[in-house]
């Protein structure tokens, strides 16, 4: 039984877990898809999100971002990962002046299908005719409110579901479920030219495991802190830095920038993320030492993209696109839309 589970999930897990693949605790956390970014704005800036003025886009990373939403918003989008693995965000926010903002957020990832292969009589791989399908989804209910001057606090209750099933065989399926909480704060001053944020993500527990043999898997818990800054003499530019420490990975640095080319109608973005081992590897190269065989701990290389924003009557609409350069793989593409009304 476990052989089939490993077979069915190996391709899916390596797609996402490789993000932190060289960490000492790599592979000990369930639901690694939660480490991915899903909206194009965040992806284009290298994953910086904790301290950005990004409204509903920022909720999956820092629930406090929803506290600044002044009107109803809807988000939808699509992102590729590799091959036929893809994900998407869907979200809606409803602000109430006296009660804060309530938001519903859903992220999902589909891993496509994987043909089961067994050992044939001659010792060679032999297809069993069984295909395994897998997907993961996480839905959350968020509340956030500005409680003091420009300080927003927020929290989310999140349910995570992972499914693996087959077709063409005995119709076996396995699933896992978890409940986690997220919490964050964001403070803005100098007219939001400077923003600081702090977030705790995915603190919780399993409520259902695949089998008794997977009970040791923990939640993908992480702590993130960030700051973003818009210079007084260049108000159309924003620079940002996030630090994220996952329980099963290295400390990750995320650098991002966005610049408004024409007012706020057209925005260009770029970013990059790396970890401490990545820095050590580059230092060895500069010192003339070899780093042959080294694999970047965070699989994302440079990211870039753009956003178009416009008002249509009382409706504000924005479309964002991003390209994420991946090590030894084809680039990942993402498109997102956010509408306020």
C-alpha positions as a Python dict, from the first residue, in 0.01 Angstrom:
ca = {
    (1, 'X'): (0, 0, 0),
    (2, 'X'): (271, 247, 95),
    (3, 'X'): (456, 164, -227),
    (4, 'X'): (155, 286, -424),
    (5, 'X'): (128, 601, -217),
    (6, 'X'): (495, 681, -266),
    (7, 'X'): (461, 610, -638),
    (8, 'X'): (156, 831, -670),
    (9, 'X'): (295, 1125, -476),
    (10, 'X'): (664, 1124, -569),
    (11, 'X'): (623, 1343, -877),
    (12, 'X'): (390, 1585, -702),
    (13, 'X'): (604, 1623, -392),
    (14, 'X'): (927, 1680, -582),
    (15, 'X'): (762, 1963, -776),
    (16, 'X'): (704, 2166, -461),
    (17, 'X'): (928, 2024, -187),
    (18, 'X'): (1234, 2098, -399),
    (19, 'X'): (1177, 2461, -305),
    (20, 'X'): (1345, 2376, 24),
    (21, 'X'): (1500, 2052, -89),
    (22, 'X'): (1840, 2082, 79),
    (23, 'X'): (1714, 2168, 426),
    (24, 'X'): (1801, 1932, 707),
    (25, 'X'): (1432, 1877, 781),
    (26, 'X'): (1321, 1860, 416),
    (27, 'X'): (1040, 1616, 353),
    (28, 'X'): (912, 1610, 710),
    (29, 'X'): (625, 1854, 650),
    (30, 'X'): (295, 1779, 485),
    (31, 'X'): (131, 2001, 221),
    (32, 'X'): (446, 2161, 70),
    (33, 'X'): (223, 2330, -191),
    (34, 'X'): (155, 2598, 71),
    (35, 'X'): (509, 2729, 24),
    (36, 'X'): (423, 2837, -331),
    (37, 'X'): (301, 3184, -426),
    (38, 'X'): (-13, 3191, -640),
    (39, 'X'): (-86, 3549, -749),
    (40, 'X'): (116, 3710, -1027),
    (41, 'X'): (203, 4024, -833),
    (42, 'X'): (370, 3832, -551),
    (43, 'X'): (542, 3593, -792),
    (44, 'X'): (682, 3880, -1003),
    (45, 'X'): (843, 4041, -697),
    (46, 'X'): (1020, 3724, -588),
    (47, 'X'): (766, 3634, -320),
    (48, 'X'): (774, 3954, -114),
    (49, 'X'): (428, 4002, 34),
    (50, 'X'): (435, 4043, 413),
    (51, 'X'): (481, 4421, 410),
    (52, 'X'): (337, 4520, 73),
    (53, 'X'): (26, 4735, 8),
    (54, 'X'): (-127, 4443, -181),
    (55, 'X'): (-480, 4416, -34),
    (56, 'X'): (-643, 4081, -111),
    (57, 'X'): (-329, 3952, -287),
    (58, 'X'): (-146, 3962, 46),
    (59, 'X'): (-396, 3764, 255),
    (60, 'X'): (-246, 3412, 204),
    (61, 'X'): (90, 3536, 338),
    (62, 'X'): (-17, 3799, 590),
    (63, 'X'): (-386, 3815, 691),
    (64, 'X'): (-338, 4170, 823),
    (65, 'X'): (-315, 4298, 464),
    (66, 'X'): (-694, 4270, 442),
    (67, 'X'): (-739, 4535, 711),
    (68, 'X'): (-665, 4815, 463),
    (69, 'X'): (-919, 4703, 203),
    (70, 'X'): (-1173, 4982, 164),
    (71, 'X'): (-1414, 4821, -83),
    (72, 'X'): (-1519, 4477, -197),
    (73, 'X'): (-1254, 4287, -391),
    (74, 'X'): (-1241, 3968, -596),
    (75, 'X'): (-928, 3782, -707),
    (76, 'X'): (-882, 3495, -951),
    (77, 'X'): (-585, 3363, -1143),
    (78, 'X'): (-371, 3085, -1281),
    (79, 'X'): (-10, 2979, -1240),
    (80, 'X'): (192, 2702, -1398),
    (81, 'X'): (450, 2507, -1198),
    (82, 'X'): (612, 2243, -1421),
    (83, 'X'): (475, 2020, -1697),
    (84, 'X'): (102, 1966, -1629),
    (85, 'X'): (122, 2083, -1266),
    (86, 'X'): (-70, 2407, -1213),
    (87, 'X'): (-240, 2608, -941),
    (88, 'X'): (-482, 2896, -897),
    (89, 'X'): (-606, 3146, -635),
    (90, 'X'): (-969, 3249, -582),
    (91, 'X'): (-1060, 3505, -317),
    (92, 'X'): (-1321, 3761, -213),
    (93, 'X'): (-1307, 4037, 51),
    (94, 'X'): (-1597, 4219, 218),
    (95, 'X'): (-1503, 4524, 430),
    (96, 'X'): (-1727, 4654, 709),
    (97, 'X'): (-1628, 4988, 861),
    (98, 'X'): (-1705, 4892, 1221),
    (99, 'X'): (-1619, 4524, 1212),
    (100, 'X'): (-1313, 4510, 989),
    (101, 'X'): (-1270, 4307, 671),
    (102, 'X'): (-1377, 3947, 618),
    (103, 'X'): (-1223, 3746, 336),
    (104, 'X'): (-1257, 3400, 187),
    (105, 'X'): (-950, 3261, 12),
    (106, 'X'): (-892, 2939, -180),
    (107, 'X'): (-566, 2813, -333),
    (108, 'X'): (-536, 2483, -512),
    (109, 'X'): (-282, 2286, -709),
    (110, 'X'): (-339, 2000, -952),
    (111, 'X'): (-54, 1755, -1005),
    (112, 'X'): (-197, 1596, -1318),
    (113, 'X'): (-176, 1218, -1356),
    (114, 'X'): (93, 957, -1308),
    (115, 'X'): (94, 609, -1461),
    (116, 'X'): (171, 333, -1215),
    (117, 'X'): (469, 117, -1310),
    (118, 'X'): (560, -221, -1162),
    (119, 'X'): (846, -462, -1216),
    (120, 'X'): (788, -703, -1505),
    (121, 'X'): (891, -1071, -1523),
    (122, 'X'): (1215, -973, -1695),
    (123, 'X'): (1295, -712, -1432),
    (124, 'X'): (1209, -422, -1657),
    (125, 'X'): (945, -156, -1575),
    (126, 'X'): (595, -264, -1676),
    (127, 'X'): (288, -40, -1685),
    (128, 'X'): (-1, -167, -1473),
    (129, 'X'): (-260, 33, -1667),
    (130, 'X'): (-348, 229, -1353),
    (131, 'X'): (-331, 610, -1345),
    (132, 'X'): (-303, 807, -1022),
    (133, 'X'): (-441, 1158, -985),
    (134, 'X'): (-361, 1406, -713),
    (135, 'X'): (-462, 1754, -605),
    (136, 'X'): (-431, 1978, -299),
    (137, 'X'): (-654, 2261, -183),
    (138, 'X'): (-653, 2505, 109),
    (139, 'X'): (-946, 2728, 200),
    (140, 'X'): (-937, 2999, 465),
    (141, 'X'): (-1165, 3245, 642),
    (142, 'X'): (-984, 3567, 730),
    (143, 'X'): (-1063, 3864, 952),
    (144, 'X'): (-853, 4180, 971),
    (145, 'X'): (-895, 4531, 1108),
    (146, 'X'): (-698, 4852, 1155),
    (147, 'X'): (-700, 4879, 1535),
    (148, 'X'): (-469, 5171, 1607),
    (149, 'X'): (-370, 5450, 1373),
    (150, 'X'): (-216, 5256, 1082),
    (151, 'X'): (-169, 4921, 1257),
    (152, 'X'): (-368, 4632, 1113),
    (153, 'X'): (-401, 4290, 1274),
    (154, 'X'): (-547, 3983, 1113),
    (155, 'X'): (-601, 3611, 1148),
    (156, 'X'): (-713, 3318, 933),
    (157, 'X'): (-861, 2977, 1001),
    (158, 'X'): (-747, 2743, 726),
    (159, 'X'): (-856, 2393, 624),
    (160, 'X'): (-619, 2190, 407),
    (161, 'X'): (-713, 1886, 202),
    (162, 'X'): (-490, 1658, -4),
    (163, 'X'): (-623, 1378, -227),
    (164, 'X'): (-466, 1089, -417),
    (165, 'X'): (-675, 843, -618),
    (166, 'X'): (-648, 609, -913),
    (167, 'X'): (-846, 502, -1215),
    (168, 'X'): (-824, 186, -1418),
    (169, 'X'): (-758, -27, -1112),
    (170, 'X'): (-931, -104, -783),
    (171, 'X'): (-1042, 258, -732),
    (172, 'X'): (-815, 318, -435),
    (173, 'X'): (-787, 662, -288),
    (174, 'X'): (-613, 826, 6),
    (175, 'X'): (-654, 1168, 160),
    (176, 'X'): (-518, 1387, 436),
    (177, 'X'): (-672, 1685, 614),
    (178, 'X'): (-545, 1949, 853),
    (179, 'X'): (-665, 2260, 1033),
    (180, 'X'): (-423, 2548, 1083),
    (181, 'X'): (-430, 2912, 1188),
    (182, 'X'): (-246, 3212, 1050),
    (183, 'X'): (-185, 3548, 1218),
    (184, 'X'): (-17, 3869, 1118),
    (185, 'X'): (21, 4240, 1165),
    (186, 'X'): (114, 4524, 934),
    (187, 'X'): (205, 4879, 1029),
    (188, 'X'): (222, 5170, 787),
    (189, 'X'): (358, 5517, 846),
    (190, 'X'): (472, 5824, 652),
    (191, 'X'): (169, 5791, 427),
    (192, 'X'): (245, 5420, 366),
    (193, 'X'): (589, 5505, 231),
    (194, 'X'): (725, 5268, 495),
    (195, 'X'): (547, 4942, 579),
    (196, 'X'): (653, 4669, 822),
    (197, 'X'): (488, 4329, 860),
    (198, 'X'): (509, 4010, 1063),
    (199, 'X'): (323, 3682, 1004),
    (200, 'X'): (293, 3330, 1142),
    (201, 'X'): (161, 3078, 892),
    (202, 'X'): (18, 2725, 911),
    (203, 'X'): (31, 2652, 1284),
    (204, 'X'): (-200, 2356, 1345),
    (205, 'X'): (-244, 1983, 1331),
    (206, 'X'): (-353, 1691, 1117),
    (207, 'X'): (-711, 1572, 1157),
    (208, 'X'): (-678, 1285, 907),
    (209, 'X'): (-370, 1108, 769),
    (210, 'X'): (-312, 901, 457),
    (211, 'X'): (-214, 602, 672),
    (212, 'X'): (-67, 528, 1013),
    (213, 'X'): (275, 547, 850),
    (214, 'X'): (238, 919, 770),
    (215, 'X'): (142, 1039, 1119),
    (216, 'X'): (489, 1188, 1178),
    (217, 'X'): (438, 1455, 912),
    (218, 'X'): (419, 1805, 1059),
    (219, 'X'): (258, 2124, 933),
    (220, 'X'): (455, 2356, 699),
    (221, 'X'): (492, 2612, 978),
    (222, 'X'): (680, 2932, 895),
    (223, 'X'): (747, 3277, 1040),
    (224, 'X'): (793, 3574, 808),
    (225, 'X'): (895, 3935, 859),
    (226, 'X'): (915, 4206, 598),
    (227, 'X'): (961, 4572, 524),
    (228, 'X'): (893, 4781, 215),
    (229, 'X'): (997, 5137, 138),
    (230, 'X'): (903, 5399, -117),
    (231, 'X'): (1165, 5680, -134),
    (232, 'X'): (1036, 6032, -87),
    (233, 'X'): (1217, 6154, -400),
    (234, 'X'): (1105, 5852, -610),
    (235, 'X'): (744, 5796, -497),
    (236, 'X'): (664, 5566, -789),
    (237, 'X'): (925, 5310, -671),
    (238, 'X'): (881, 5056, -391),
    (239, 'X'): (1158, 4829, -261),
    (240, 'X'): (1082, 4532, -37),
    (241, 'X'): (1255, 4262, 167),
    (242, 'X'): (1097, 3954, 327),
    (243, 'X'): (1266, 3702, 555),
    (244, 'X'): (1095, 3364, 590),
    (245, 'X'): (1199, 3085, 824),
    (246, 'X'): (1018, 2754, 761),
    (247, 'X'): (1047, 2476, 1017),
    (248, 'X'): (1177, 2236, 753),
    (249, 'X'): (1403, 2470, 556),
    (250, 'X'): (1668, 2736, 559),
    (251, 'X'): (1610, 3105, 624),
    (252, 'X'): (1498, 3251, 291),
    (253, 'X'): (1561, 3606, 175),
    (254, 'X'): (1320, 3759, -75),
    (255, 'X'): (1403, 4082, -255),
    (256, 'X'): (1153, 4263, -474),
    (257, 'X'): (1080, 4594, -641),
    (258, 'X'): (801, 4753, -838),
    (259, 'X'): (788, 5083, -1022),
    (260, 'X'): (488, 5269, -1163),
    (261, 'X'): (575, 5361, -1521),
    (262, 'X'): (267, 5569, -1595),
    (263, 'X'): (92, 5689, -1280),
    (264, 'X'): (-57, 5367, -1142),
    (265, 'X'): (-185, 5237, -1473),
    (266, 'X'): (127, 5037, -1564),
    (267, 'X'): (366, 4881, -1311),
    (268, 'X'): (685, 4685, -1374),
    (269, 'X'): (810, 4434, -1115),
    (270, 'X'): (1114, 4216, -1048),
    (271, 'X'): (1243, 4001, -764),
    (272, 'X'): (1473, 3724, -648),
    (273, 'X'): (1485, 3484, -353),
    (274, 'X'): (1775, 3291, -202),
    (275, 'X'): (1890, 3122, 120),
    (276, 'X'): (2208, 3120, 329),
    (277, 'X'): (2351, 2808, 157),
    (278, 'X'): (2297, 2984, -176),
    (279, 'X'): (2507, 3277, -53),
    (280, 'X'): (2781, 3042, 69),
    (281, 'X'): (2784, 2869, -269),
    (282, 'X'): (2829, 3198, -455),
    (283, 'X'): (3108, 3304, -218),
    (284, 'X'): (3292, 2982, -301),
    (285, 'X'): (3264, 3063, -670),
    (286, 'X'): (3402, 3414, -612),
    (287, 'X'): (3692, 3260, -419),
    (288, 'X'): (3768, 3030, -711),
    (289, 'X'): (3631, 2715, -549),
    (290, 'X'): (3410, 2466, -729),
    (291, 'X'): (3042, 2424, -648),
    (292, 'X'): (2973, 2150, -901),
    (293, 'X'): (2655, 1961, -823),
    (294, 'X'): (2514, 2229, -596),
    (295, 'X'): (2138, 2273, -628),
    (296, 'X'): (1986, 2603, -528),
    (297, 'X'): (1775, 2550, -213),
    (298, 'X'): (1502, 2781, -338),
    (299, 'X'): (1423, 2668, -691),
    (300, 'X'): (1309, 3011, -810),
    (301, 'X'): (1559, 3228, -990),
    (302, 'X'): (1483, 3577, -1111),
    (303, 'X'): (1116, 3673, -1135),
    (304, 'X'): (967, 3961, -1328),
    (305, 'X'): (632, 4083, -1453),
    (306, 'X'): (395, 4372, -1497),
    (307, 'X'): (55, 4496, -1388),
    (308, 'X'): (-211, 4704, -1562),
    (309, 'X'): (-464, 4891, -1349),
    (310, 'X'): (-760, 5107, -1450),
    (311, 'X'): (-1087, 5250, -1325),
    (312, 'X'): (-1410, 5176, -1510),
    (313, 'X'): (-1672, 5391, -1345),
    (314, 'X'): (-1681, 5288, -978),
    (315, 'X'): (-1500, 4961, -1055),
    (316, 'X'): (-1123, 4928, -1028),
    (317, 'X'): (-969, 4641, -1226),
    (318, 'X'): (-614, 4516, -1241),
    (319, 'X'): (-447, 4242, -1444),
    (320, 'X'): (-105, 4113, -1343),
    (321, 'X'): (135, 3877, -1521),
    (322, 'X'): (459, 3716, -1403),
    (323, 'X'): (742, 3494, -1522),
    (324, 'X'): (934, 3285, -1271),
    (325, 'X'): (1268, 3149, -1396),
    (326, 'X'): (1326, 2803, -1252),
    (327, 'X'): (1656, 2621, -1218),
    (328, 'X'): (1698, 2351, -1486),
    (329, 'X'): (1328, 2380, -1582),
    (330, 'X'): (1107, 2581, -1814),
    (331, 'X'): (988, 2916, -1674),
    (332, 'X'): (662, 2921, -1479),
    (333, 'X'): (396, 3166, -1595),
    (334, 'X'): (122, 3333, -1394),
    (335, 'X'): (-174, 3562, -1463),
    (336, 'X'): (-401, 3714, -1199),
    (337, 'X'): (-693, 3957, -1191),
    (338, 'X'): (-813, 4172, -903),
    (339, 'X'): (-1136, 4373, -913),
    (340, 'X'): (-1258, 4626, -657),
    (341, 'X'): (-1612, 4762, -649),
}
